[in-house]
């Protein structure tokens, strides 16, 4: 959200919502640390915080107001050219306006406090393979704490609908020799702790790469995967469509059913609902 024009994004997202018949899951966040120094300034945006968090928050609030249908500009006195179109001086919303879009937005949270804020804002929660709170716990255990913070804050906010909670994992299902050659060396036995500028110590999630039976056992032991209702599988996009399709099909066929997960036909093809 540090790089986005929030009103343009609102119109693009609403158009996508309409074209897809509501089949949208839109993840937004401040964004990860980057190689560019205050890179948002190259796009014409200003921020006071060194990491641009204030800019991201302001853009997010404006974006949410726009997709909620709030006026963003003032109607000009053009009644001679456009009679009965708009009352001069009235508030003009972005267009198109899709009322259901606001319930399709996920905030990408890296901390307990941002998870609670997402609940207060009334958006879904998305927790990726990186969180910026560390302890002796695993990534899944830290994410479970975030999920609990989020659910508690959601109850306290009194929203009248049930949100979705997604976690992301890098998962490669080894079925045959081709999978072994492509992904066999990708697996790791534990998460990693590293340091990121403007963030500090962070946990990087492990990569799962194994035969189906072992993957099922490993994922069942991952508390965040079991607590969430949506699993997003990260894919190596540089390897091309065929390889990524293979990754998803292997998981969908050989792992997901044993965990009680089914393809989510209302969201992205990479999503699975419990």
Secondary structure, DSSP 8 states (H G I E B T S, - for coil): --S--HHHHHHHHHHHHHHTTT---EEE-S----SSTTGGGGGT---SSTT-HHHHHHHHHHHHHHHTT---EE--S-TTTSTTT--TT-EE--SS--GGGGGGEEEE--SHHHHHHHHHHT-EEEE-SEES--SSS-HHHHHHHHHHHHHHHHHHHT-SS---EEEEEEEEE--SHHHHHHHTTT--SS-EEEEETTTEEEEE--EEEE-HHHHHHHHHT-HHHHH-SEEEE---GGG-HHHHHHHHHHHHHHTGGGGT-EE-TTS-TTEEE-
